Amino acid sequence: MPPQSGSTTLETVPSGGRVHVLGAGPVGLLLTAMLQMMEGFSVRLYEKRREYTRTRMVQLASYLVADSVESYSTDSIDGDSVEAVFDPPELDEGLAFRQSIPADLMALLRDWALGFCPLNAIERSLSDLIDARRSNALQRTAAVVTAEDAMAMLEPGDILIDCTGSKSLLRDQLVPGSGEVDGGTNTLNIRLEYALVITFLYGQTYDCNEYCKYYKNIENAHYKFIPMVHRTHYDGSISHVTGIVNISAEEYEAMPSRFDGQWLRRNFRDVAQSMDRFIDKIKQETHGEILGDLEILRIPLNLYRARNATSRQWLAAGPSDHPFASSPVFLAGDSAIGSPYFQSISLGFECAMYLAGLIAHRDLPLRDMFDRYELYIYKQWLRVYMRSKMIKHNKDLFESLDDPLALLDKLHIY
Ligand SMILES: Cc1cc2nc3c(=O)[nH]c(=O)nc-3n(C[C@H](O)[C@H](O)[C@H](O)COP(=O)(O)OP(=O)(O)OC[C@H]3O[C@@H](n4cnc5c(N)ncnc54)[C@H](O)[C@@H]3O)c2cc1C
């Protein structure tokens, strides 16, 4: 695009100014809670939902509240990847930033890293914390924001952070010319498989371990319910159990996005029978009953990343009248990276911490800010990619455990 008269390209972020955060899911809320306390910034938070209704149980990773490299790398698989991907000074920088997180916010993170809680409890607590601070530096807007709205609201030097989740509003607008192409230009998407996410409540303690996925599926030749291991949650009277069942692309297409056990039994008997066999084995072991019906969600399991997690391409393209040439844009949370097999909230929170640290660094040239954020997101992507591929591979091997030839075919060793 040729330079226009009076057009501008930003080289530095003004010290202080307006930060627009699109999306008040967990990541947008955490970012807001951090930026709100930084001198000189005025934060505008936009959200389309009126209420926080997502009740699924989630847990935050302990690395979020780590205070040493050792405590950061305790996960036996992820810990190795962290050491392979990040240099020690990078890890030290992340840990140092944690020390500057306001105490009220850190207390919440510590609490969530201990056990399970519903996703909407995290969202509500963050939202309440932000409101309770009564800061003049925050303005909240309840609205569906379009890409055009987002561009129109920008004044030169404003920062825009897209936290709108996996169907990111701006991901595919971050490359000049991509708005004219039909979607997906800035997204690398790896479709791992299709699955049903099945959740049920059980009126007894049931602590699922690594053996459950095999022994409770022993008569399930085709559809195996793979429960979340060590992540069943017992609240004193009820166990919340979640797991997934692999389905084909055709089955996925033939199902509504949400349904219950009754619907499954009527329409997909084989899948329902596998599920019921698994549950019968739990009952034999622990003598409890299912409470209510199954809650079932059909989802594609996508591993994806934004090839550009910032508007660096607009900066590189030179002066232009496009708003992204004069206002830096960042993606955070599921907008930037997603994996079905990684603790994505924790990953999004960590990226939000890193971005808040960069924004706090007032004298950093914009190019350096972009480069550092892009490199950080890329390294997080490597970490997520390695773990996700390994889990998918383990899952493929597991599906073939009763068929030695199929198993050997997948066991590439040398
Ligand atoms: C079944 C299931 C189970 C999961 N379990 C776990 C788990 O155990 N642990 C874990 O860490 N993660 C889990 N996840 C993933 C986790 O829920 C997401 O990683 C997390 O919610 C991402 O947070 P986010 O803030 O980036 O995006 P989101 O939570 O998607 O939030 C985006 C926000 O932006 C708003 N928004 C979107 N578009 C607009 C617009 N145009 N205008 C205004 N507002 C807009 C949305 O309303 C929403 O509030 C699970 C996901 C699923 C589907």
The ligand as an SDF file (V2000), in Angstrom:
LIG
                    3D

 53 58  0  0  0  0  0  0  0  0999 V2000
  -14.9910  -28.3550   27.3110 C   0  0  0  0  0  0  0  0  0  0  0  0
  -13.8050  -27.5050   27.6530 C   0  0  0  0  0  0  0  0  0  0  0  0
  -13.0720  -27.7980   28.8040 C   0  0  0  0  0  0  0  0  0  0  0  0
  -11.9630  -27.0020   29.1410 C   0  0  0  0  0  0  0  0  0  0  0  0
  -11.2500  -27.2920   30.2820 N   0  0  0  0  0  0  0  0  0  0  0  0
  -10.1730  -26.5430   30.6160 C   0  0  0  0  0  0  0  0  0  0  0  0
   -9.3870  -26.8280   31.7930 C   0  0  0  0  0  0  0  0  0  0  0  0
   -9.6710  -27.7470   32.5670 O   0  0  0  0  0  0  0  0  0  0  0  0
   -8.3090  -26.0510   32.0550 N   0  0  0  0  0  0  0  0  0  0  0  0
   -7.9620  -25.0030   31.2360 C   0  0  0  0  0  0  0  0  0  0  0  0
   -6.9640  -24.3200   31.5120 O   0  0  0  0  0  0  0  0  0  0  0  0
   -8.6780  -24.6990   30.1460 N   0  0  0  0  0  0  0  0  0  0  0  0
   -9.7710  -25.4550   29.8080 C   0  0  0  0  0  0  0  0  0  0  0  0
  -10.4880  -25.1490   28.6770 N   0  0  0  0  0  0  0  0  0  0  0  0
  -10.0520  -24.0040   27.8520 C   0  0  0  0  0  0  0  0  0  0  0  0
  -10.4530  -22.6720   28.4970 C   0  0  0  0  0  0  0  0  0  0  0  0
  -11.8390  -22.6100   28.7390 O   0  0  0  0  0  0  0  0  0  0  0  0
  -10.0170  -21.5430   27.5700 C   0  0  0  0  0  0  0  0  0  0  0  0
   -8.6320  -21.6910   27.3040 O   0  0  0  0  0  0  0  0  0  0  0  0
  -10.2210  -20.1640   28.1990 C   0  0  0  0  0  0  0  0  0  0  0  0
  -11.5840  -19.9220   28.4550 O   0  0  0  0  0  0  0  0  0  0  0  0
   -9.6720  -19.0910   27.2640 C   0  0  0  0  0  0  0  0  0  0  0  0
   -9.7910  -17.8520   27.8590 O   0  0  0  0  0  0  0  0  0  0  0  0
   -9.8160  -16.5240   26.9760 P   0  0  0  0  0  0  0  0  0  0  0  0
  -10.0920  -15.4290   27.9310 O   0  0  0  0  0  0  0  0  0  0  0  0
   -8.6010  -16.4660   26.1160 O   0  0  0  0  0  0  0  0  0  0  0  0
  -11.0360  -16.7250   25.9530 O   0  0  0  0  0  0  0  0  0  0  0  0
  -12.5870  -16.9830   26.2590 P   0  0  0  0  0  0  0  0  0  0  0  0
  -12.7780  -17.6890   27.5400 O   0  0  0  0  0  0  0  0  0  0  0  0
  -13.1380  -17.5960   25.0240 O   0  0  0  0  0  0  0  0  0  0  0  0
  -13.1680  -15.5200   26.4440 O   0  0  0  0  0  0  0  0  0  0  0  0
  -13.3750  -14.6580   25.3490 C   0  0  0  0  0  0  0  0  0  0  0  0
  -14.3300  -13.5610   25.7930 C   0  0  0  0  0  0  0  0  0  0  0  0
  -14.4810  -12.6150   24.7320 O   0  0  0  0  0  0  0  0  0  0  0  0
  -15.8570  -12.3210   24.5660 C   0  0  0  0  0  0  0  0  0  0  0  0
  -16.0310  -11.9390   23.1670 N   0  0  0  0  0  0  0  0  0  0  0  0
  -15.7880  -12.6960   22.0730 C   0  0  0  0  0  0  0  0  0  0  0  0
  -16.0410  -12.0080   20.9500 N   0  0  0  0  0  0  0  0  0  0  0  0
  -16.4560  -10.7820   21.3440 C   0  0  0  0  0  0  0  0  0  0  0  0
  -16.8920   -9.6260   20.6280 C   0  0  0  0  0  0  0  0  0  0  0  0
  -16.9180   -9.6160   19.2890 N   0  0  0  0  0  0  0  0  0  0  0  0
  -17.2620   -8.5400   21.3300 N   0  0  0  0  0  0  0  0  0  0  0  0
  -17.2370   -8.5480   22.6900 C   0  0  0  0  0  0  0  0  0  0  0  0
  -16.8410   -9.6130   23.4200 N   0  0  0  0  0  0  0  0  0  0  0  0
  -16.4580  -10.7120   22.7490 C   0  0  0  0  0  0  0  0  0  0  0  0
  -16.5580  -13.6310   24.9210 C   0  0  0  0  0  0  0  0  0  0  0  0
  -17.8990  -13.4110   25.2680 O   0  0  0  0  0  0  0  0  0  0  0  0
  -15.7180  -14.1280   26.0870 C   0  0  0  0  0  0  0  0  0  0  0  0
  -16.1500  -13.6110   27.3180 O   0  0  0  0  0  0  0  0  0  0  0  0
  -11.5860  -25.9100   28.3040 C   0  0  0  0  0  0  0  0  0  0  0  0
  -12.3300  -25.6120   27.1560 C   0  0  0  0  0  0  0  0  0  0  0  0
  -13.4290  -26.4070   26.8260 C   0  0  0  0  0  0  0  0  0  0  0  0
  -14.2200  -26.0630   25.5860 C   0  0  0  0  0  0  0  0  0  0  0  0
  1  2  1  0
  2  3  1  0
  2 52  2  0
  3  4  2  0
  4  5  1  0
  4 50  1  0
  5  6  2  0
  6  7  1  0
  6 13  1  0
  7  8  2  0
  7  9  1  0
  9 10  1  0
 10 11  2  0
 10 12  1  0
 12 13  2  0
 13 14  1  0
 14 15  1  0
 14 50  1  0
 15 16  1  0
 16 17  1  0
 16 18  1  0
 18 19  1  0
 18 20  1  0
 20 21  1  0
 20 22  1  0
 22 23  1  0
 23 24  1  0
 24 25  2  0
 24 26  1  0
 24 27  1  0
 27 28  1  0
 28 29  2  0
 28 30  1  0
 28 31  1  0
 31 32  1  0
 32 33  1  0
 33 34  1  0
 33 48  1  0
 34 35  1  0
 35 36  1  0
 35 46  1  0
 36 37  1  0
 36 45  1  0
 37 38  2  0
 38 39  1  0
 39 40  1  0
 39 45  2  0
 40 41  1  0
 40 42  2  0
 42 43  1  0
 43 44  2  0
 44 45  1  0
 46 47  1  0
 46 48  1  0
 48 49  1  0
 50 51  2  0
 51 52  1  0
 52 53  1  0
M  END
$$$$
